[in-house]
Each structure stands twice: as structure tokens, then as C-alpha cells.
Amino acid sequence: MPIEVKAEENLRARSLRLVHDKYGLHGLRTSMSGFREQDWMTNVPLWAIGPYFMRQSDSPKG
């Protein structure tokens, strides 16, 4: 999973979008912005990235 970290709310994710377009991978961006699910990318707030990964590791693989 490609991951992009943004320190502010500047949410331009060009590199992440290029990886998605080239390889079809769903990206993960973490930033100061709120949670947002899009077809090609999920944005997780910086403060929630730890709990997000903990939840992902607890979910069944499918």
C-alpha cells in the first residue's frame, strides 16, 4: 500500500495519484485533514493513524 504523509492541510497527492494510476493500488494519505474515503485513496488524520493501523491488524484478512 503506498503511503503519503502531509504535515499540513495541503492535500495535493500527485505522487500517490501517479502510483494509483500506474499500478492500480489504493493509497493511504495521512494529514491534518479529517478522515475521507475516496475510490483511489483514503485520508486518515495524523492523530488517528495509530488506531487506524491497529484496527486494520485486528480485521480478518479476506
CHARMM internal coordinates of N, CA and C (Angstrom, degrees):
IC EDIT
DIST 1 N 1 CA 1.4472
DIST 1 CA 1 C 1.5305
ANGL 1 N 1 CA 1 C 107.89
DIST 1 C 2 N 1.3169
ANGL 1 CA 1 C 2 N 118.09
DIHE 1 N 1 CA 1 C 2 N 122.16
DIST 2 N 2 CA 1.4598
ANGL 1 C 2 N 2 CA 120.06
DIHE 1 CA 1 C 2 N 2 CA 175.00
DIST 2 CA 2 C 1.5236
ANGL 2 N 2 CA 2 C 110.36
DIHE 1 C 2 N 2 CA 2 C -71.35
DIST 2 C 3 N 1.3294
ANGL 2 CA 2 C 3 N 115.96
DIHE 2 N 2 CA 2 C 3 N 138.77
DIST 3 N 3 CA 1.4707
ANGL 2 C 3 N 3 CA 122.06
DIHE 2 CA 2 C 3 N 3 CA -178.32
DIST 3 CA 3 C 1.5185
ANGL 3 N 3 CA 3 C 108.81
DIHE 2 C 3 N 3 CA 3 C -126.87
DIST 3 C 4 N 1.3301
ANGL 3 CA 3 C 4 N 116.02
DIHE 3 N 3 CA 3 C 4 N 135.70
DIST 4 N 4 CA 1.4613
ANGL 3 C 4 N 4 CA 121.69
DIHE 3 CA 3 C 4 N 4 CA 175.60
DIST 4 CA 4 C 1.5202
ANGL 4 N 4 CA 4 C 107.93
DIHE 3 C 4 N 4 CA 4 C -126.74
DIST 4 C 5 N 1.3222
ANGL 4 CA 4 C 5 N 117.03
DIHE 4 N 4 CA 4 C 5 N 133.70
DIST 5 N 5 CA 1.4612
ANGL 4 C 5 N 5 CA 122.87
DIHE 4 CA 4 C 5 N 5 CA -179.72
DIST 5 CA 5 C 1.5241
ANGL 5 N 5 CA 5 C 108.40
DIHE 4 C 5 N 5 CA 5 C -112.30
DIST 5 C 6 N 1.3278
ANGL 5 CA 5 C 6 N 115.55
DIHE 5 N 5 CA 5 C 6 N 127.72
DIST 6 N 6 CA 1.4638
ANGL 5 C 6 N 6 CA 122.07
DIHE 5 CA 5 C 6 N 6 CA 177.21
DIST 6 CA 6 C 1.5210
ANGL 6 N 6 CA 6 C 108.64
DIHE 5 C 6 N 6 CA 6 C -116.69
DIST 6 C 7 N 1.3176
ANGL 6 CA 6 C 7 N 116.90
DIHE 6 N 6 CA 6 C 7 N 133.32
DIST 7 N 7 CA 1.4574
ANGL 6 C 7 N 7 CA 120.87
DIHE 6 CA 6 C 7 N 7 CA -177.78
DIST 7 CA 7 C 1.5299
ANGL 7 N 7 CA 7 C 112.42
DIHE 6 C 7 N 7 CA 7 C -81.41
DIST 7 C 8 N 1.2799
ANGL 7 CA 7 C 8 N 117.33
DIHE 7 N 7 CA 7 C 8 N -22.73
DIST 8 N 8 CA 1.4687
ANGL 7 C 8 N 8 CA 122.07
DIHE 7 CA 7 C 8 N 8 CA -177.37
DIST 8 CA 8 C 1.5220
ANGL 8 N 8 CA 8 C 109.62
DIHE 7 C 8 N 8 CA 8 C -121.41
DIST 8 C 9 N 1.3175
ANGL 8 CA 8 C 9 N 116.11
DIHE 8 N 8 CA 8 C 9 N -158.51
DIST 9 N 9 CA 1.4572
ANGL 8 C 9 N 9 CA 120.68
DIHE 8 CA 8 C 9 N 9 CA 176.40
DIST 9 CA 9 C 1.5173
ANGL 9 N 9 CA 9 C 111.88
DIHE 8 C 9 N 9 CA 9 C -99.40
DIST 9 C 10 N 1.3492
ANGL 9 CA 9 C 10 N 117.44
DIHE 9 N 9 CA 9 C 10 N 11.45
DIST 10 N 10 CA 1.4539
ANGL 9 C 10 N 10 CA 120.56
DIHE 9 CA 9 C 10 N 10 CA 173.30
DIST 10 CA 10 C 1.5240
ANGL 10 N 10 CA 10 C 106.70
DIHE 9 C 10 N 10 CA 10 C -70.95
DIST 10 C 11 N 1.3030
ANGL 10 CA 10 C 11 N 117.25
DIHE 10 N 10 CA 10 C 11 N 104.65
DIST 11 N 11 CA 1.4523
ANGL 10 C 11 N 11 CA 121.05
DIHE 10 CA 10 C 11 N 11 CA -168.44
DIST 11 CA 11 C 1.5219
ANGL 11 N 11 CA 11 C 114.35
DIHE 10 C 11 N 11 CA 11 C -101.12
DIST 11 C 12 N 1.3024
ANGL 11 CA 11 C 12 N 117.76
DIHE 11 N 11 CA 11 C 12 N 21.99
DIST 12 N 12 CA 1.4622
ANGL 11 C 12 N 12 CA 118.90
DIHE 11 CA 11 C 12 N 12 CA 175.35
DIST 12 CA 12 C 1.5199
ANGL 12 N 12 CA 12 C 107.58
DIHE 11 C 12 N 12 CA 12 C -69.85
DIST 12 C 13 N 1.2882
ANGL 12 CA 12 C 13 N 116.42
DIHE 12 N 12 CA 12 C 13 N 121.67
DIST 13 N 13 CA 1.4635
ANGL 12 C 13 N 13 CA 121.97
DIHE 12 CA 12 C 13 N 13 CA -176.76
DIST 13 CA 13 C 1.5305
ANGL 13 N 13 CA 13 C 109.16
DIHE 12 C 13 N 13 CA 13 C -122.17
DIST 13 C 14 N 1.3164
ANGL 13 CA 13 C 14 N 116.00
DIHE 13 N 13 CA 13 C 14 N 56.40
DIST 14 N 14 CA 1.4654
ANGL 13 C 14 N 14 CA 120.22
DIHE 13 CA 13 C 14 N 14 CA -176.06
DIST 14 CA 14 C 1.5226
ANGL 14 N 14 CA 14 C 112.61
DIHE 13 C 14 N 14 CA 14 C -59.26
DIST 14 C 15 N 1.3374
ANGL 14 CA 14 C 15 N 116.71
DIHE 14 N 14 CA 14 C 15 N -48.34
DIST 15 N 15 CA 1.4618
ANGL 14 C 15 N 15 CA 120.10
DIHE 14 CA 14 C 15 N 15 CA -178.15
DIST 15 CA 15 C 1.5173
ANGL 15 N 15 CA 15 C 110.97
DIHE 14 C 15 N 15 CA 15 C -61.81
DIST 15 C 16 N 1.3179
ANGL 15 CA 15 C 16 N 116.08
DIHE 15 N 15 CA 15 C 16 N -43.31
DIST 16 N 16 CA 1.4568
ANGL 15 C 16 N 16 CA 121.09
DIHE 15 CA 15 C 16 N 16 CA 179.69
DIST 16 CA 16 C 1.5240
ANGL 16 N 16 CA 16 C 110.64
DIHE 15 C 16 N 16 CA 16 C -62.60
DIST 16 C 17 N 1.3093
ANGL 16 CA 16 C 17 N 116.86
DIHE 16 N 16 CA 16 C 17 N -41.30
DIST 17 N 17 CA 1.4629
ANGL 16 C 17 N 17 CA 121.30
DIHE 16 CA 16 C 17 N 17 CA 179.22
DIST 17 CA 17 C 1.5255
ANGL 17 N 17 CA 17 C 110.98
DIHE 16 C 17 N 17 CA 17 C -66.25
DIST 17 C 18 N 1.3402
ANGL 17 CA 17 C 18 N 116.85
DIHE 17 N 17 CA 17 C 18 N -39.02
DIST 18 N 18 CA 1.4589
ANGL 17 C 18 N 18 CA 120.00
DIHE 17 CA 17 C 18 N 18 CA 178.27
DIST 18 CA 18 C 1.5286
ANGL 18 N 18 CA 18 C 111.37
DIHE 17 C 18 N 18 CA 18 C -63.24
DIST 18 C 19 N 1.3244
ANGL 18 CA 18 C 19 N 116.92
DIHE 18 N 18 CA 18 C 19 N -41.23
DIST 19 N 19 CA 1.4645
ANGL 18 C 19 N 19 CA 120.68
DIHE 18 CA 18 C 19 N 19 CA 178.07
DIST 19 CA 19 C 1.5330
ANGL 19 N 19 CA 19 C 109.87
DIHE 18 C 19 N 19 CA 19 C -63.57
DIST 19 C 20 N 1.3283
ANGL 19 CA 19 C 20 N 116.10
DIHE 19 N 19 CA 19 C 20 N -42.93
DIST 20 N 20 CA 1.4690
ANGL 19 C 20 N 20 CA 119.50
DIHE 19 CA 19 C 20 N 20 CA 177.68
DIST 20 CA 20 C 1.5301
ANGL 20 N 20 CA 20 C 110.66
DIHE 19 C 20 N 20 CA 20 C -60.57
DIST 20 C 21 N 1.3178
ANGL 20 CA 20 C 21 N 116.47
DIHE 20 N 20 CA 20 C 21 N -48.35
DIST 21 N 21 CA 1.4612
ANGL 20 C 21 N 21 CA 119.87
DIHE 20 CA 20 C 21 N 21 CA -177.01
DIST 21 CA 21 C 1.5264
ANGL 21 N 21 CA 21 C 112.02
DIHE 20 C 21 N 21 CA 21 C -63.83
DIST 21 C 22 N 1.3251
ANGL 21 CA 21 C 22 N 116.80
DIHE 21 N 21 CA 21 C 22 N -37.05
DIST 22 N 22 CA 1.4694
ANGL 21 C 22 N 22 CA 120.53
DIHE 21 CA 21 C 22 N 22 CA -176.86
DIST 22 CA 22 C 1.5324
ANGL 22 N 22 CA 22 C 112.50
DIHE 21 C 22 N 22 CA 22 C -79.82
DIST 22 C 23 N 1.3391
ANGL 22 CA 22 C 23 N 117.50
DIHE 22 N 22 CA 22 C 23 N -41.79
DIST 23 N 23 CA 1.4624
ANGL 22 C 23 N 23 CA 121.02
DIHE 22 CA 22 C 23 N 23 CA -172.44
DIST 23 CA 23 C 1.5338
ANGL 23 N 23 CA 23 C 114.20
DIHE 22 C 23 N 23 CA 23 C -112.94
DIST 23 C 24 N 1.3210
ANGL 23 CA 23 C 24 N 117.40
DIHE 23 N 23 CA 23 C 24 N -8.26
DIST 24 N 24 CA 1.4552
ANGL 23 C 24 N 24 CA 120.62
DIHE 23 CA 23 C 24 N 24 CA 179.14
DIST 24 CA 24 C 1.5212
ANGL 24 N 24 CA 24 C 114.36
DIHE 23 C 24 N 24 CA 24 C 73.18
DIST 24 C 25 N 1.3278
ANGL 24 CA 24 C 25 N 117.59
DIHE 24 N 24 CA 24 C 25 N 19.88
DIST 25 N 25 CA 1.4615
ANGL 24 C 25 N 25 CA 121.64
DIHE 24 CA 24 C 25 N 25 CA -178.96
DIST 25 CA 25 C 1.5245
ANGL 25 N 25 CA 25 C 110.84
DIHE 24 C 25 N 25 CA 25 C -87.11
DIST 25 C 26 N 1.3315
ANGL 25 CA 25 C 26 N 115.88
DIHE 25 N 25 CA 25 C 26 N 140.07
DIST 26 N 26 CA 1.4655
ANGL 25 C 26 N 26 CA 121.25
DIHE 25 CA 25 C 26 N 26 CA 174.68
DIST 26 CA 26 C 1.5218
ANGL 26 N 26 CA 26 C 107.82
DIHE 25 C 26 N 26 CA 26 C -77.58
DIST 26 C 27 N 1.3266
ANGL 26 CA 26 C 27 N 117.39
DIHE 26 N 26 CA 26 C 27 N 125.79
DIST 27 N 27 CA 1.4537
ANGL 26 C 27 N 27 CA 121.80
DIHE 26 CA 26 C 27 N 27 CA -176.63
DIST 27 CA 27 C 1.5173
ANGL 27 N 27 CA 27 C 113.38
DIHE 26 C 27 N 27 CA 27 C -92.72
DIST 27 C 28 N 1.3192
ANGL 27 CA 27 C 28 N 115.00
DIHE 27 N 27 CA 27 C 28 N 160.44
DIST 28 N 28 CA 1.4595
ANGL 27 C 28 N 28 CA 122.68
DIHE 27 CA 27 C 28 N 28 CA 175.22
DIST 28 CA 28 C 1.5126
ANGL 28 N 28 CA 28 C 107.79
DIHE 27 C 28 N 28 CA 28 C -125.27
DIST 28 C 29 N 1.3228
ANGL 28 CA 28 C 29 N 115.54
DIHE 28 N 28 CA 28 C 29 N 124.23
DIST 29 N 29 CA 1.4684
ANGL 28 C 29 N 29 CA 120.48
DIHE 28 CA 28 C 29 N 29 CA 176.20
DIST 29 CA 29 C 1.5115
ANGL 29 N 29 CA 29 C 107.20
DIHE 28 C 29 N 29 CA 29 C -118.97
DIST 29 C 30 N 1.3160
ANGL 29 CA 29 C 30 N 116.35
DIHE 29 N 29 CA 29 C 30 N 139.27
DIST 30 N 30 CA 1.4545
ANGL 29 C 30 N 30 CA 120.59
DIHE 29 CA 29 C 30 N 30 CA 173.23
DIST 30 CA 30 C 1.5201
ANGL 30 N 30 CA 30 C 107.52
DIHE 29 C 30 N 30 CA 30 C -120.12
DIST 30 C 31 N 1.3302
ANGL 30 CA 30 C 31 N 115.56
DIHE 30 N 30 CA 30 C 31 N 135.88
DIST 31 N 31 CA 1.4607
ANGL 30 C 31 N 31 CA 120.82
DIHE 30 CA 30 C 31 N 31 CA -175.15
DIST 31 CA 31 C 1.5251
ANGL 31 N 31 CA 31 C 108.77
DIHE 30 C 31 N 31 CA 31 C -157.77
DIST 31 C 32 N 1.3195
ANGL 31 CA 31 C 32 N 115.63
DIHE 31 N 31 CA 31 C 32 N -176.58
DIST 32 N 32 CA 1.4631
ANGL 31 C 32 N 32 CA 121.10
DIHE 31 CA 31 C 32 N 32 CA 177.45
DIST 32 CA 32 C 1.5278
ANGL 32 N 32 CA 32 C 111.90
DIHE 31 C 32 N 32 CA 32 C -77.20
DIST 32 C 33 N 1.3157
ANGL 32 CA 32 C 33 N 117.22
DIHE 32 N 32 CA 32 C 33 N -8.26
DIST 33 N 33 CA 1.4571
ANGL 32 C 33 N 33 CA 121.82
DIHE 32 CA 32 C 33 N 33 CA 178.97
DIST 33 CA 33 C 1.5253
ANGL 33 N 33 CA 33 C 110.17
DIHE 32 C 33 N 33 CA 33 C -77.36
DIST 33 C 34 N 1.3183
ANGL 33 CA 33 C 34 N 116.65
DIHE 33 N 33 CA 33 C 34 N 165.70
DIST 34 N 34 CA 1.4606
ANGL 33 C 34 N 34 CA 121.69
DIHE 33 CA 33 C 34 N 34 CA -179.37
DIST 34 CA 34 C 1.5185
ANGL 34 N 34 CA 34 C 113.24
DIHE 33 C 34 N 34 CA 34 C -74.99
DIST 34 C 35 N 1.3309
ANGL 34 CA 34 C 35 N 114.87
DIHE 34 N 34 CA 34 C 35 N 174.74
DIST 35 N 35 CA 1.4599
ANGL 34 C 35 N 35 CA 121.16
DIHE 34 CA 34 C 35 N 35 CA 178.60
DIST 35 CA 35 C 1.5143
ANGL 35 N 35 CA 35 C 109.77
DIHE 34 C 35 N 35 CA 35 C -64.00
DIST 35 C 36 N 1.3296
ANGL 35 CA 35 C 36 N 115.72
DIHE 35 N 35 CA 35 C 36 N 134.99
DIST 36 N 36 CA 1.4623
ANGL 35 C 36 N 36 CA 120.82
DIHE 35 CA 35 C 36 N 36 CA 177.99
DIST 36 CA 36 C 1.5204
ANGL 36 N 36 CA 36 C 109.02
DIHE 35 C 36 N 36 CA 36 C -151.24
DIST 36 C 37 N 1.3001
ANGL 36 CA 36 C 37 N 116.61
DIHE 36 N 36 CA 36 C 37 N 127.33
DIST 37 N 37 CA 1.4592
ANGL 36 C 37 N 37 CA 123.10
DIHE 36 CA 36 C 37 N 37 CA 178.19
DIST 37 CA 37 C 1.5146
ANGL 37 N 37 CA 37 C 108.39
DIHE 36 C 37 N 37 CA 37 C -104.97
DIST 37 C 38 N 1.3317
ANGL 37 CA 37 C 38 N 116.15
DIHE 37 N 37 CA 37 C 38 N 124.65
DIST 38 N 38 CA 1.4536
ANGL 37 C 38 N 38 CA 121.48
DIHE 37 CA 37 C 38 N 38 CA 175.99
DIST 38 CA 38 C 1.5262
ANGL 38 N 38 CA 38 C 107.41
DIHE 37 C 38 N 38 CA 38 C -123.01
DIST 38 C 39 N 1.3184
ANGL 38 CA 38 C 39 N 117.32
DIHE 38 N 38 CA 38 C 39 N 169.51
DIST 39 N 39 CA 1.4568
ANGL 38 C 39 N 39 CA 119.31
DIHE 38 CA 38 C 39 N 39 CA -178.13
DIST 39 CA 39 C 1.5285
ANGL 39 N 39 CA 39 C 112.48
DIHE 38 C 39 N 39 CA 39 C -64.62
DIST 39 C 40 N 1.3117
ANGL 39 CA 39 C 40 N 118.99
DIHE 39 N 39 CA 39 C 40 N -29.16
DIST 40 N 40 CA 1.4617
ANGL 39 C 40 N 40 CA 121.63
DIHE 39 CA 39 C 40 N 40 CA -176.33
DIST 40 CA 40 C 1.5339
ANGL 40 N 40 CA 40 C 113.84
DIHE 39 C 40 N 40 CA 40 C -110.10
DIST 40 C 41 N 1.3421
ANGL 40 CA 40 C 41 N 117.95
DIHE 40 N 40 CA 40 C 41 N -8.37
DIST 41 N 41 CA 1.4532
ANGL 40 C 41 N 41 CA 120.59
DIHE 40 CA 40 C 41 N 41 CA -172.61
DIST 41 CA 41 C 1.5151
ANGL 41 N 41 CA 41 C 110.67
DIHE 40 C 41 N 41 CA 41 C -159.69
DIST 41 C 42 N 1.3403
ANGL 41 CA 41 C 42 N 115.86
DIHE 41 N 41 CA 41 C 42 N 148.27
DIST 42 N 42 CA 1.4594
ANGL 41 C 42 N 42 CA 122.65
DIHE 41 CA 41 C 42 N 42 CA 173.61
DIST 42 CA 42 C 1.5216
ANGL 42 N 42 CA 42 C 107.24
DIHE 41 C 42 N 42 CA 42 C -117.50
DIST 42 C 43 N 1.3373
ANGL 42 CA 42 C 43 N 117.12
DIHE 42 N 42 CA 42 C 43 N 130.18
DIST 43 N 43 CA 1.4585
ANGL 42 C 43 N 43 CA 121.13
DIHE 42 CA 42 C 43 N 43 CA 173.94
DIST 43 CA 43 C 1.5272
ANGL 43 N 43 CA 43 C 108.18
DIHE 42 C 43 N 43 CA 43 C -102.03
DIST 43 C 44 N 1.3287
ANGL 43 CA 43 C 44 N 115.93
DIHE 43 N 43 CA 43 C 44 N 125.98
DIST 44 N 44 CA 1.4603
ANGL 43 C 44 N 44 CA 122.43
DIHE 43 CA 43 C 44 N 44 CA 177.82
DIST 44 CA 44 C 1.5253
ANGL 44 N 44 CA 44 C 107.12
DIHE 43 C 44 N 44 CA 44 C -117.28
DIST 44 C 45 N 1.3456
ANGL 44 CA 44 C 45 N 118.71
DIHE 44 N 44 CA 44 C 45 N 129.28
DIST 45 N 45 CA 1.4647
ANGL 44 C 45 N 45 CA 120.17
DIHE 44 CA 44 C 45 N 45 CA 178.70
DIST 45 CA 45 C 1.5327
ANGL 45 N 45 CA 45 C 110.75
DIHE 44 C 45 N 45 CA 45 C -58.12
DIST 45 C 46 N 1.3280
ANGL 45 CA 45 C 46 N 116.33
DIHE 45 N 45 CA 45 C 46 N 146.21
DIST 46 N 46 CA 1.4719
ANGL 45 C 46 N 46 CA 120.72
DIHE 45 CA 45 C 46 N 46 CA 179.74
DIST 46 CA 46 C 1.5203
ANGL 46 N 46 CA 46 C 112.00
DIHE 45 C 46 N 46 CA 46 C -52.82
DIST 46 C 47 N 1.3267
ANGL 46 CA 46 C 47 N 117.27
DIHE 46 N 46 CA 46 C 47 N -40.22
DIST 47 N 47 CA 1.4705
ANGL 46 C 47 N 47 CA 120.37
DIHE 46 CA 46 C 47 N 47 CA -177.39
DIST 47 CA 47 C 1.5180
ANGL 47 N 47 CA 47 C 112.50
DIHE 46 C 47 N 47 CA 47 C -68.82
DIST 47 C 48 N 1.3372
ANGL 47 CA 47 C 48 N 117.92
DIHE 47 N 47 CA 47 C 48 N -16.60
DIST 48 N 48 CA 1.4669
ANGL 47 C 48 N 48 CA 121.01
DIHE 47 CA 47 C 48 N 48 CA -175.39
DIST 48 CA 48 C 1.5219
ANGL 48 N 48 CA 48 C 113.74
DIHE 47 C 48 N 48 CA 48 C -108.64
DIST 48 C 49 N 1.3160
ANGL 48 CA 48 C 49 N 118.49
DIHE 48 N 48 CA 48 C 49 N 4.88
DIST 49 N 49 CA 1.4650
ANGL 48 C 49 N 49 CA 119.65
DIHE 48 CA 48 C 49 N 49 CA -173.99
DIST 49 CA 49 C 1.5289
ANGL 49 N 49 CA 49 C 111.80
DIHE 48 C 49 N 49 CA 49 C -66.48
DIST 49 C 50 N 1.3353
ANGL 49 CA 49 C 50 N 118.26
DIHE 49 N 49 CA 49 C 50 N -37.21
DIST 50 N 50 CA 1.4636
ANGL 49 C 50 N 50 CA 120.80
DIHE 49 CA 49 C 50 N 50 CA 177.68
DIST 50 CA 50 C 1.5119
ANGL 50 N 50 CA 50 C 112.11
DIHE 49 C 50 N 50 CA 50 C -62.43
DIST 50 C 51 N 1.3405
ANGL 50 CA 50 C 51 N 118.12
DIHE 50 N 50 CA 50 C 51 N -54.24
DIST 51 N 51 CA 1.4617
ANGL 50 C 51 N 51 CA 119.97
DIHE 50 CA 50 C 51 N 51 CA 177.01
DIST 51 CA 51 C 1.5350
ANGL 51 N 51 CA 51 C 112.77
DIHE 50 C 51 N 51 CA 51 C -59.85
DIST 51 C 52 N 1.3459
ANGL 51 CA 51 C 52 N 117.87
DIHE 51 N 51 CA 51 C 52 N -33.77
DIST 52 N 52 CA 1.4563
ANGL 51 C 52 N 52 CA 120.88
DIHE 51 CA 51 C 52 N 52 CA 178.84
DIST 52 CA 52 C 1.5263
ANGL 52 N 52 CA 52 C 110.42
DIHE 51 C 52 N 52 CA 52 C -60.91
DIST 52 C 53 N 1.3362
ANGL 52 CA 52 C 53 N 116.64
DIHE 52 N 52 CA 52 C 53 N -47.03
DIST 53 N 53 CA 1.4625
ANGL 52 C 53 N 53 CA 119.76
DIHE 52 CA 52 C 53 N 53 CA -179.83
DIST 53 CA 53 C 1.5275
ANGL 53 N 53 CA 53 C 111.48
DIHE 52 C 53 N 53 CA 53 C -69.82
DIST 53 C 54 N 1.3117
ANGL 53 CA 53 C 54 N 117.96
DIHE 53 N 53 CA 53 C 54 N -33.75
DIST 54 N 54 CA 1.4659
ANGL 53 C 54 N 54 CA 120.35
DIHE 53 CA 53 C 54 N 54 CA 176.92
DIST 54 CA 54 C 1.5319
ANGL 54 N 54 CA 54 C 109.53
DIHE 53 C 54 N 54 CA 54 C -63.92
DIST 54 C 55 N 1.3200
ANGL 54 CA 54 C 55 N 116.94
DIHE 54 N 54 CA 54 C 55 N -42.40
DIST 55 N 55 CA 1.4626
ANGL 54 C 55 N 55 CA 121.13
DIHE 54 CA 54 C 55 N 55 CA 178.98
DIST 55 CA 55 C 1.5260
ANGL 55 N 55 CA 55 C 110.40
DIHE 54 C 55 N 55 CA 55 C -64.43
DIST 55 C 56 N 1.3405
ANGL 55 CA 55 C 56 N 116.77
DIHE 55 N 55 CA 55 C 56 N -40.11
DIST 56 N 56 CA 1.4506
ANGL 55 C 56 N 56 CA 120.94
DIHE 55 CA 55 C 56 N 56 CA 179.90
DIST 56 CA 56 C 1.5307
ANGL 56 N 56 CA 56 C 111.20
DIHE 55 C 56 N 56 CA 56 C -64.44
DIST 56 C 57 N 1.3242
ANGL 56 CA 56 C 57 N 117.07
DIHE 56 N 56 CA 56 C 57 N -38.58
DIST 57 N 57 CA 1.4607
ANGL 56 C 57 N 57 CA 120.02
DIHE 56 CA 56 C 57 N 57 CA -178.94
DIST 57 CA 57 C 1.5267
ANGL 57 N 57 CA 57 C 111.56
DIHE 56 C 57 N 57 CA 57 C -72.73
DIST 57 C 58 N 1.3284
ANGL 57 CA 57 C 58 N 117.96
DIHE 57 N 57 CA 57 C 58 N -22.51
DIST 58 N 58 CA 1.4623
ANGL 57 C 58 N 58 CA 121.87
DIHE 57 CA 57 C 58 N 58 CA 179.16
DIST 58 CA 58 C 1.5276
ANGL 58 N 58 CA 58 C 112.76
DIHE 57 C 58 N 58 CA 58 C -84.77
DIST 58 C 59 N 1.3462
ANGL 58 CA 58 C 59 N 117.16
DIHE 58 N 58 CA 58 C 59 N -18.91
DIST 59 N 59 CA 1.4634
ANGL 58 C 59 N 59 CA 119.39
DIHE 58 CA 58 C 59 N 59 CA -176.17
DIST 59 CA 59 C 1.5264
ANGL 59 N 59 CA 59 C 109.90
DIHE 58 C 59 N 59 CA 59 C -79.81
DIST 59 C 60 N 1.3281
ANGL 59 CA 59 C 60 N 116.76
DIHE 59 N 59 CA 59 C 60 N 148.23
DIST 60 N 60 CA 1.4635
ANGL 59 C 60 N 60 CA 120.70
DIHE 59 CA 59 C 60 N 60 CA 179.39
DIST 60 CA 60 C 1.5195
ANGL 60 N 60 CA 60 C 111.17
DIHE 59 C 60 N 60 CA 60 C -66.53
DIST 60 C 61 N 1.2873
ANGL 60 CA 60 C 61 N 117.33
DIHE 60 N 60 CA 60 C 61 N 143.03
DIST 61 N 61 CA 1.4682
ANGL 60 C 61 N 61 CA 122.12
DIHE 60 CA 60 C 61 N 61 CA 178.27
DIST 61 CA 61 C 1.5177
ANGL 61 N 61 CA 61 C 107.94
DIHE 60 C 61 N 61 CA 61 C -79.88
DIST 61 C 62 N 1.3174
ANGL 61 CA 61 C 62 N 115.76
DIHE 61 N 61 CA 61 C 62 N 137.38
DIST 62 N 62 CA 1.4497
ANGL 61 C 62 N 62 CA 117.61
DIHE 61 CA 61 C 62 N 62 CA -177.06
DIST 62 CA 62 C 1.4146
ANGL 62 N 62 CA 62 C 113.10
DIHE 61 C 62 N 62 CA 62 C -148.57
END
COOR INIT
IC SEED 1 N 1 CA 1 C
IC BUILD
